[in-house]
Structures are given as C-alpha cells and as structure tokens.
Amino acid sequence: MKKVYIADSVPMAWHIKNLLESHGVSCFVKNDKLYSVAGEVPVTECMPEVWVMNSLYAKYAEGIIKQVENDCVQDHEDWTCRGCEETNFSNFGACWKCGAKIKE
C-alpha cells in the first residue's frame, strides 16, 4: 500500500478515491473520521488520506491526481453578458444580474 494523496477535506478525499476507482485503481480513504478530534490530536495527523492498495499503481494514481488538480486550477477570464452588459466571474454559467446563460 502507498499513500498518494492528503486532502483538505473528507469530501475531497472521497472524490479522489472515486476518481481513481473509475480508472481501475483500488484504493481506500484513511482518517476520514478523525476530524472530530482535530485539536486534541495534531491537525496534520487527522487529515484524510487516499492510499492505493497496490503500490505498483502509485505513479499512475499520482498522474491522475495531478491531472485533476491542473484542471481545477485553470485560469479563465471573466465574461460580459450579451443581454445586460454586466461583467461576471469566469466560474458563473449564467449572468448574476439578469440570469442569461453564457451562450445566449
């Protein structure tokens, strides 16, 4: 077994686990129930971890994780609504002011 990811949150650890399993990598989440003792135990010891069952798949799993992290950090530009000319943040799929979708 080999640790391939340390998550900031339990949902993120489970997301990575599900992603890896969809690529055929057997893995499990460790420390996903320790958030309640953080503070009594050092926080770094309570962070959820994703471990692969077969260490031969570790490099493959790490590659998948890096790809996901790179996709999440993509830098997109803000956009202007064609309907009301309002500027919207890049992660908005519809205008916050009039509700028009990006492609309208």
VEXNUVO-292224 format. One record per residue: residue number from 1; x, y, z of N, C-alpha, C in turn. Coordinates in nm, 4 decimals. Layout:
<pts>
pos->NUM&n_px->X&n_py->Y&n_pz->Z&ca_px->X&ca_py->Y&ca_pz->Z&c_px->X&c_py->Y&c_pz->Z
...
</pts>
This chain:
<pts>
pos->1&n_px->0.0847&n_py->-0.1180&n_pz->0.0000&ca_px->0.0000&ca_py->0.0000&ca_pz->0.0000&c_px->0.0892&c_py->0.1243&c_pz->0.0000
pos->2&n_px->0.0355&n_py->0.2309&n_pz->-0.0615&ca_px->0.1108&ca_py->0.3554&ca_pz->-0.0669&c_px->0.0154&c_py->0.4739&c_pz->-0.0618
pos->3&n_px->0.0518&n_py->0.5736&n_pz->0.0181&ca_px->-0.0271&ca_py->0.6963&ca_pz->0.0281&c_px->-0.0003&c_py->0.7805&c_pz->-0.0962
pos->4&n_px->-0.1081&n_py->0.8235&n_pz->-0.1645&ca_px->-0.0906&ca_py->0.9022&ca_pz->-0.2851&c_px->-0.1507&c_py->1.0427&c_pz->-0.2755
pos->5&n_px->-0.2310&n_py->1.0689&n_pz->-0.1704&ca_px->-0.2960&ca_py->1.1994&ca_pz->-0.1620&c_px->-0.3348&c_py->1.2302&c_pz->-0.0186
pos->6&n_px->-0.3137&n_py->1.3554&n_pz->0.0216&ca_px->-0.3618&ca_py->1.4061&ca_pz->0.1502&c_px->-0.4599&c_py->1.5177&c_pz->0.1170
pos->7&n_px->-0.5829&n_py->1.5049&n_pz->0.1622&ca_px->-0.6886&ca_py->1.6002&ca_pz->0.1281&c_px->-0.7090&c_py->1.7034&c_pz->0.2379
pos->8&n_px->-0.7648&n_py->1.8170&n_pz->0.1994&ca_px->-0.8018&ca_py->1.9206&ca_pz->0.2955&c_px->-0.9353&c_py->1.8905&c_pz->0.3609
pos->9&n_px->-1.0154&n_py->1.8055&n_pz->0.2954&ca_px->-1.1483&ca_py->1.7743&ca_pz->0.3471&c_px->-1.1838&c_py->1.6293&c_pz->0.3151
pos->10&n_px->-1.2763&n_py->1.5761&n_pz->0.3917&ca_px->-1.3220&ca_py->1.4387&ca_pz->0.3703&c_px->-1.3890&c_py->1.4241&c_pz->0.2333
pos->11&n_px->-1.4781&n_py->1.5176&n_pz->0.1931&ca_px->-1.5384&ca_py->1.5014&ca_pz->0.0602&c_px->-1.4357&c_py->1.4979&c_pz->-0.0532
pos->12&n_px->-1.3295&n_py->1.5769&n_pz->-0.0422&ca_px->-1.2281&ca_py->1.5764&ca_pz->-0.1474&c_px->-1.1549&c_py->1.4426&c_pz->-0.1508
pos->13&n_px->-1.1263&n_py->1.3856&n_pz->-0.0346&ca_px->-1.0609&ca_py->1.2547&ca_pz->-0.0296&c_px->-1.1478&c_py->1.1490&c_pz->-0.0967
pos->14&n_px->-1.2778&n_py->1.1520&n_pz->-0.0687&ca_px->-1.3686&ca_py->1.0541&ca_pz->-0.1300&c_px->-1.3838&c_py->1.0803&c_pz->-0.2791
pos->15&n_px->-1.3786&n_py->1.2045&n_pz->-0.3205&ca_px->-1.3839&ca_py->1.2356&ca_pz->-0.4636&c_px->-1.2626&c_py->1.1746&c_pz->-0.5351
pos->16&n_px->-1.1454&n_py->1.1927&n_pz->-0.4778&ca_px->-1.0238&ca_py->1.1366&ca_pz->-0.5372&c_px->-1.0320&c_py->0.9844&c_pz->-0.5390
pos->17&n_px->-1.0793&n_py->0.9250&n_pz->-0.4308&ca_px->-1.0952&ca_py->0.7792&ca_pz->-0.4259&c_px->-1.1862&c_py->0.7317&c_pz->-0.5384
pos->18&n_px->-1.3022&n_py->0.7952&n_pz->-0.5530&ca_px->-1.3962&ca_py->0.7566&ca_pz->-0.6577&c_px->-1.3364&c_py->0.7746&c_pz->-0.7970
pos->19&n_px->-1.2623&n_py->0.8820&n_pz->-0.8155&ca_px->-1.1973&ca_py->0.9074&ca_pz->-0.9435&c_px->-1.0956&c_py->0.7974&c_pz->-0.9759
pos->20&n_px->-1.0125&n_py->0.7636&n_pz->-0.8786&ca_px->-0.9116&ca_py->0.6592&ca_pz->-0.9002&c_px->-0.9776&c_py->0.5249&c_pz->-0.9288
pos->21&n_px->-1.0819&n_py->0.4931&n_pz->-0.8546&ca_px->-1.1505&ca_py->0.3655&ca_pz->-0.8774&c_px->-1.2168&c_py->0.3607&c_pz->-1.0144
pos->22&n_px->-1.2605&n_py->0.4759&n_pz->-1.0655&ca_px->-1.3183&ca_py->0.4783&ca_pz->-1.2004&c_px->-1.2123&c_py->0.4513&c_pz->-1.3067
pos->23&n_px->-1.0852&n_py->0.4682&n_pz->-1.2701&ca_px->-0.9736&ca_py->0.4362&ca_pz->-1.3589&c_px->-0.9140&c_py->0.2981&c_pz->-1.3282
pos->24&n_px->-0.9813&n_py->0.2215&n_pz->-1.2450&ca_px->-0.9374&ca_py->0.0850&ca_pz->-1.2162&c_px->-0.8326&c_py->0.0713&c_pz->-1.1079
pos->25&n_px->-0.8111&n_py->0.1755&n_pz->-1.0282&ca_px->-0.7118&ca_py->0.1714&ca_pz->-0.9207&c_px->-0.7820&c_py->0.1444&c_pz->-0.7887
pos->26&n_px->-0.7540&n_py->0.0325&n_pz->-0.7258&ca_px->-0.8131&ca_py->0.0006&ca_pz->-0.5949&c_px->-0.7477&c_py->0.0871&c_pz->-0.4886
pos->27&n_px->-0.8305&n_py->0.1528&n_pz->-0.4080&ca_px->-0.7765&ca_py->0.2419&ca_pz->-0.3057&c_px->-0.8754&c_py->0.2543&c_pz->-0.1902
pos->28&n_px->-0.8326&n_py->0.3213&n_pz->-0.0844&ca_px->-0.9200&ca_py->0.3453&ca_pz->0.0297&c_px->-0.8837&c_py->0.4771&c_pz->0.0948
pos->29&n_px->-0.9780&n_py->0.5316&n_pz->0.1720&ca_px->-0.9582&ca_py->0.6576&ca_pz->0.2432&c_px->-0.9285&c_py->0.6253&c_pz->0.3887
pos->30&n_px->-0.8245&n_py->0.6864&n_pz->0.4395&ca_px->-0.7835&ca_py->0.6678&ca_pz->0.5791&c_px->-0.8025&c_py->0.8016&c_pz->0.6510
pos->31&n_px->-0.8338&n_py->0.7988&n_pz->0.7778&ca_px->-0.8508&ca_py->0.9176&ca_pz->0.8637&c_px->-0.9747&c_py->0.9994&c_pz->0.8293
pos->32&n_px->-1.0732&n_py->0.9407&n_pz->0.7621&ca_px->-1.1900&ca_py->1.0198&ca_pz->0.7241&c_px->-1.2869&c_py->1.0428&c_pz->0.8391
pos->33&n_px->-1.2615&n_py->0.9837&n_pz->0.9541&ca_px->-1.3493&ca_py->1.0049&ca_pz->1.0694&c_px->-1.2763&c_py->1.0727&c_pz->1.1862
pos->34&n_px->-1.1579&n_py->1.1249&n_pz->1.1596&ca_px->-1.0794&ca_py->1.1863&ca_pz->1.2667&c_px->-1.0996&c_py->1.3373&c_pz->1.2805
pos->35&n_px->-1.1822&n_py->1.3987&n_pz->1.1959&ca_px->-1.1992&ca_py->1.5441&ca_pz->1.2015&c_px->-1.2493&c_py->1.5914&c_pz->1.3372
pos->36&n_px->-1.3204&n_py->1.5062&n_pz->1.4098&ca_px->-1.3751&ca_py->1.5477&ca_pz->1.5392&c_px->-1.2692&c_py->1.5563&c_pz->1.6494
pos->37&n_px->-1.1552&n_py->1.4945&n_pz->1.6305&ca_px->-1.0509&ca_py->1.5006&ca_pz->1.7331&c_px->-0.9395&c_py->1.5996&c_pz->1.6969
pos->38&n_px->-0.9540&n_py->1.6691&n_pz->1.5837&ca_px->-0.8540&ca_py->1.7690&ca_pz->1.5456&c_px->-0.8461&c_py->1.8750&c_pz->1.6550
pos->39&n_px->-0.7290&n_py->1.9050&n_pz->1.6966&ca_px->-0.7067&ca_py->1.9977&ca_pz->1.8071&c_px->-0.6555&c_py->1.9226&c_pz->1.9278
pos->40&n_px->-0.7168&n_py->1.8087&n_pz->1.9567&ca_px->-0.6660&ca_py->1.7223&ca_pz->2.0629&c_px->-0.5494&c_py->1.6400&c_pz->2.0086
pos->41&n_px->-0.5577&n_py->1.6087&n_pz->1.8821&ca_px->-0.4526&ca_py->1.5395&ca_pz->1.8088&c_px->-0.4042&c_py->1.6392&c_pz->1.7041
pos->42&n_px->-0.2747&n_py->1.6432&n_pz->1.6724&ca_px->-0.2290&ca_py->1.7393&ca_pz->1.5713&c_px->-0.3110&c_py->1.7301&c_pz->1.4421
pos->43&n_px->-0.3474&n_py->1.8457&n_pz->1.3880&ca_px->-0.4324&ca_py->1.8522&ca_pz->1.2690&c_px->-0.3727&c_py->1.7728&c_pz->1.1537
pos->44&n_px->-0.2425&n_py->1.7776&n_pz->1.1407&ca_px->-0.1779&ca_py->1.7055&ca_pz->1.0302&c_px->-0.1954&c_py->1.5545&c_pz->1.0419
pos->45&n_px->-0.2216&n_py->1.5056&n_pz->1.1610&ca_px->-0.2444&ca_py->1.3623&ca_pz->1.1809&c_px->-0.3898&c_py->1.3239&c_pz->1.1523
pos->46&n_px->-0.4773&n_py->1.4236&n_pz->1.1413&ca_px->-0.6205&ca_py->1.3989&ca_pz->1.1217&c_px->-0.6656&c_py->1.4199&c_pz->0.9774
pos->47&n_px->-0.5757&n_py->1.4622&n_pz->0.8909&ca_px->-0.6153&ca_py->1.4916&ca_pz->0.7535&c_px->-0.6458&c_py->1.3625&c_pz->0.6792
pos->48&n_px->-0.7535&n_py->1.3616&n_pz->0.6016&ca_px->-0.7892&ca_py->1.2407&ca_pz->0.5262&c_px->-0.6846&c_py->1.2096&c_pz->0.4196
pos->49&n_px->-0.6535&n_py->1.0825&n_pz->0.4054&ca_px->-0.5522&ca_py->1.0370&ca_pz->0.3106&c_px->-0.6121&c_py->0.9325&c_pz->0.2173
pos->50&n_px->-0.5633&n_py->0.9310&n_pz->0.0936&ca_px->-0.6029&ca_py->0.8283&ca_pz->-0.0019&c_px->-0.4815&c_py->0.7383&c_pz->-0.0243
pos->51&n_px->-0.5033&n_py->0.6089&n_pz->-0.0063&ca_px->-0.3981&ca_py->0.5088&ca_pz->-0.0218&c_px->-0.4370&c_py->0.4135&c_pz->-0.1341
pos->52&n_px->-0.3413&n_py->0.3779&n_pz->-0.2181&ca_px->-0.3674&ca_py->0.2764&ca_pz->-0.3204&c_px->-0.3298&c_py->0.1408&c_pz->-0.2632
pos->53&n_px->-0.4069&n_py->0.0408&n_pz->-0.3001&ca_px->-0.3864&ca_py->-0.0944&ca_pz->-0.2476&c_px->-0.2585&c_py->-0.1576&c_pz->-0.3006
pos->54&n_px->-0.2291&n_py->-0.1336&n_pz->-0.4277&ca_px->-0.1117&ca_py->-0.1932&ca_pz->-0.4911&c_px->-0.0135&c_py->-0.0814&c_pz->-0.5231
pos->55&n_px->0.1022&n_py->-0.0820&n_pz->-0.4599&ca_px->0.1980&ca_py->0.0268&ca_pz->-0.4782&c_px->0.2471&c_py->0.0377&c_pz->-0.6223
pos->56&n_px->0.2263&n_py->-0.0657&n_pz->-0.7033&ca_px->0.2651&ca_py->-0.0584&ca_pz->-0.8439&c_px->0.1815&c_py->0.0455&c_pz->-0.9187
pos->57&n_px->0.0610&n_py->0.0736&n_pz->-0.8691&ca_px->-0.0263&ca_py->0.1713&ca_pz->-0.9325&c_px->-0.0057&c_py->0.3131&c_pz->-0.8794
pos->58&n_px->0.0857&n_py->0.3327&n_pz->-0.7874&ca_px->0.1032&ca_py->0.4628&ca_pz->-0.7227&c_px->0.1357&c_py->0.5731&c_pz->-0.8228
pos->59&n_px->0.2290&n_py->0.5505&n_pz->-0.9122&ca_px->0.2659&ca_py->0.6534&ca_pz->-1.0106&c_px->0.1485&c_py->0.6848&c_pz->-1.1030
pos->60&n_px->0.0754&n_py->0.5825&n_pz->-1.1439&ca_px->-0.0425&ca_py->0.6015&ca_pz->-1.2285&c_px->-0.1461&c_py->0.6850&c_pz->-1.1538
pos->61&n_px->-0.1706&n_py->0.6530&n_pz->-1.0276&ca_px->-0.2671&ca_py->0.7263&ca_pz->-0.9458&c_px->-0.2232&c_py->0.8715&c_pz->-0.9267
pos->62&n_px->-0.0951&n_py->0.8929&n_pz->-0.9006&ca_px->-0.0448&ca_py->1.0289&ca_pz->-0.8817&c_px->-0.0610&c_py->1.1113&c_pz->-1.0091
pos->63&n_px->-0.0444&n_py->1.0480&n_pz->-1.1242&ca_px->-0.0642&ca_py->1.1169&ca_pz->-1.2514&c_px->-0.2084&c_py->1.1607&c_pz->-1.2699
pos->64&n_px->-0.3019&n_py->1.0738&n_pz->-1.2348&ca_px->-0.4444&ca_py->1.1071&ca_pz->-1.2445&c_px->-0.4765&c_py->1.2235&c_pz->-1.1514
pos->65&n_px->-0.4242&n_py->1.2193&n_pz->-1.0294&ca_px->-0.4493&ca_py->1.3252&ca_pz->-0.9310&c_px->-0.3929&c_py->1.4584&c_pz->-0.9806
pos->66&n_px->-0.2728&n_py->1.4582&n_pz->-1.0366&ca_px->-0.2134&ca_py->1.5826&ca_pz->-1.0886&c_px->-0.2981&c_py->1.6403&c_pz->-1.2005
pos->67&n_px->-0.3504&n_py->1.5536&n_pz->-1.2867&ca_px->-0.4354&ca_py->1.6000&ca_pz->-1.3957&c_px->-0.5608&c_py->1.6689&c_pz->-1.3411
pos->68&n_px->-0.6211&n_py->1.6093&n_pz->-1.2383&ca_px->-0.7402&ca_py->1.6683&ca_pz->-1.1772&c_px->-0.7066&c_py->1.8031&c_pz->-1.1143
pos->69&n_px->-0.5965&n_py->1.8092&n_pz->-1.0434&ca_px->-0.5566&ca_py->1.9349&ca_pz->-0.9800&c_px->-0.5294&c_py->2.0432&c_pz->-1.0839
pos->70&n_px->-0.4657&n_py->2.0067&n_pz->-1.1951&ca_px->-0.4391&ca_py->2.1044&ca_pz->-1.3016&c_px->-0.5679&c_py->2.1524&c_pz->-1.3654
pos->71&n_px->-0.6640&n_py->2.0629&n_pz->-1.3843&ca_px->-0.7924&ca_py->2.1011&ca_pz->-1.4429&c_px->-0.8682&c_py->2.1968&c_pz->-1.3520
pos->72&n_px->-0.8562&n_py->2.1792&n_pz->-1.2208&ca_px->-0.9280&ca_py->2.2633&ca_pz->-1.1252&c_px->-0.8694&c_py->2.4029&c_pz->-1.1154
pos->73&n_px->-0.7430&n_py->2.4194&n_pz->-1.1517&ca_px->-0.6753&ca_py->2.5471&ca_pz->-1.1333&c_px->-0.6706&c_py->2.6295&c_pz->-1.2617
pos->74&n_px->-0.7326&n_py->2.5819&n_pz->-1.3665&ca_px->-0.7288&ca_py->2.6558&ca_pz->-1.4919&c_px->-0.7752&c_py->2.7989&c_pz->-1.4701
pos->75&n_px->-0.7064&n_py->2.8898&n_pz->-1.5360&ca_px->-0.7353&ca_py->3.0319&ca_pz->-1.5211&c_px->-0.8212&c_py->3.0782&c_pz->-1.6383
pos->76&n_px->-0.9471&n_py->3.1077&n_pz->-1.6120&ca_px->-1.0375&ca_py->3.1544&ca_pz->-1.7160&c_px->-1.0637&c_py->3.3033&c_pz->-1.6961
pos->77&n_px->-1.1011&n_py->3.3690&n_pz->-1.8017&ca_px->-1.1280&ca_py->3.5115&ca_pz->-1.7936&c_px->-1.2750&c_py->3.5369&c_pz->-1.7581
pos->78&n_px->-1.2992&n_py->3.6503&n_pz->-1.6938&ca_px->-1.4359&ca_py->3.6924&ca_pz->-1.6669&c_px->-1.5047&c_py->3.7189&c_pz->-1.8007
pos->79&n_px->-1.6380&n_py->3.7180&n_pz->-1.8014&ca_px->-1.7115&ca_py->3.7389&ca_pz->-1.9258&c_px->-1.8184&c_py->3.8441&c_pz->-1.9074
pos->80&n_px->-1.8571&n_py->3.9059&n_pz->-2.0187&ca_px->-1.9583&ca_py->4.0110&ca_pz->-2.0186&c_px->-2.0871&c_py->3.9561&c_pz->-2.0775
pos->81&n_px->-2.1963&n_py->3.9773&n_pz->-2.0082&ca_px->-2.3275&ca_py->3.9311&ca_pz->-2.0525&c_px->-2.3700&c_py->4.0071&c_pz->-2.1781
pos->82&n_px->-2.4188&n_py->3.9324&n_pz->-2.2762&ca_px->-2.4666&ca_py->3.9948&ca_pz->-2.4008&c_px->-2.6020&c_py->4.0634&c_pz->-2.3801
pos->83&n_px->-2.6764&n_py->4.0210&n_pz->-2.2790&ca_px->-2.8088&ca_py->4.0777&ca_pz->-2.2550&c_px->-2.8067&c_py->4.2114&c_pz->-2.1826
pos->84&n_px->-2.7282&n_py->4.2176&n_pz->-2.0734&ca_px->-2.7312&ca_py->4.3400&ca_pz->-1.9911&c_px->-2.5944&c_py->4.4072&c_pz->-1.9771
pos->85&n_px->-2.4936&n_py->4.3478&n_pz->-2.0420&ca_px->-2.3581&ca_py->4.4054&ca_pz->-2.0416&c_px->-2.2904&c_py->4.4032&c_pz->-1.9042
pos->86&n_px->-2.3387&n_py->4.3191&n_pz->-1.8137&ca_px->-2.2798&ca_py->4.3072&ca_pz->-1.6796&c_px->-2.1583&c_py->4.2144&c_pz->-1.6859
pos->87&n_px->-2.0540&n_py->4.2476&n_pz->-1.6110&ca_px->-1.9353&ca_py->4.1625&ca_pz->-1.6025&c_px->-1.9600&c_py->4.0531&c_pz->-1.4995
pos->88&n_px->-1.9259&n_py->3.9285&n_pz->-1.5356&ca_px->-1.9464&ca_py->3.8127&ca_pz->-1.4493&c_px->-1.8144&c_py->3.7393&c_pz->-1.4294
pos->89&n_px->-1.7991&n_py->3.6763&n_pz->-1.3144&ca_px->-1.6794&ca_py->3.5972&ca_pz->-1.2882&c_px->-1.6759&c_py->3.4758&c_pz->-1.3801
pos->90&n_px->-1.5577&n_py->3.4252&n_pz->-1.4047&ca_px->-1.5386&ca_py->3.3159&ca_pz->-1.5003&c_px->-1.6114&c_py->3.1880&c_pz->-1.4605
pos->91&n_px->-1.6325&n_py->3.1654&n_pz->-1.3319&ca_px->-1.6969&ca_py->3.0413&ca_pz->-1.2893&c_px->-1.8498&c_py->3.0485&c_pz->-1.2921
pos->92&n_px->-1.9066&n_py->3.1631&n_pz->-1.3301&ca_px->-2.0515&ca_py->3.1764&ca_pz->-1.3416&c_px->-2.0966&c_py->3.1236&c_pz->-1.4769
pos->93&n_px->-2.1961&n_py->3.0372&n_pz->-1.4771&ca_px->-2.2515&ca_py->2.9849&ca_pz->-1.6018&c_px->-2.3653&c_py->3.0698&c_pz->-1.6547
pos->94&n_px->-2.4174&n_py->3.1578&n_pz->-1.5696&ca_px->-2.5245&ca_py->3.2490&ca_pz->-1.6081&c_px->-2.4977&c_py->3.3844&c_pz->-1.5433
pos->95&n_px->-2.5500&n_py->3.4870&n_pz->-1.6044&ca_px->-2.5303&ca_py->3.6232&ca_pz->-1.5535&c_px->-2.5941&c_py->3.6373&c_pz->-1.4159
pos->96&n_px->-2.5233&n_py->3.6964&n_pz->-1.3233&ca_px->-2.5752&ca_py->3.7122&ca_pz->-1.1879&c_px->-2.6855&c_py->3.8170&c_pz->-1.1842
pos->97&n_px->-2.6869&n_py->3.9080&n_pz->-1.2807&ca_px->-2.7835&ca_py->4.0181&ca_pz->-1.2790&c_px->-2.9149&c_py->3.9821&c_pz->-1.3502
pos->98&n_px->-2.9055&n_py->3.9280&n_pz->-1.4735&ca_px->-3.0285&ca_py->3.9024&ca_pz->-1.5499&c_px->-3.0581&c_py->3.7543&c_pz->-1.5710
pos->99&n_px->-2.9633&n_py->3.6671&n_pz->-1.5376&ca_px->-2.9853&ca_py->3.5237&ca_pz->-1.5487&c_px->-2.9583&c_py->3.4640&c_pz->-1.6852
pos->100&n_px->-2.9145&n_py->3.5464&n_pz->-1.7818&ca_px->-2.8836&ca_py->3.4956&ca_pz->-1.9157&c_px->-2.7642&c_py->3.4011&c_pz->-1.9086
pos->101&n_px->-2.7702&n_py->3.2929&n_pz->-1.9853&ca_px->-2.6607&ca_py->3.1966&ca_pz->-1.9883&c_px->-2.5469&c_py->3.2500&c_pz->-2.0760
pos->102&n_px->-2.4282&n_py->3.1929&n_pz->-2.0587&ca_px->-2.3103&ca_py->3.2392&ca_pz->-2.1318&c_px->-2.3339&c_py->3.2374&c_pz->-2.2830
pos->103&n_px->-2.3937&n_py->3.1317&n_pz->-2.3337&ca_px->-2.4074&ca_py->3.1137&ca_pz->-2.4792&c_px->-2.5277&c_py->3.1856&c_pz->-2.5386
pos->104&n_px->-2.6067&n_py->3.2564&n_pz->-2.4586&ca_px->-2.7266&ca_py->3.3230&ca_pz->-2.5119&c_px->-2.6905&c_py->3.4525&c_pz->-2.5803
</pts>
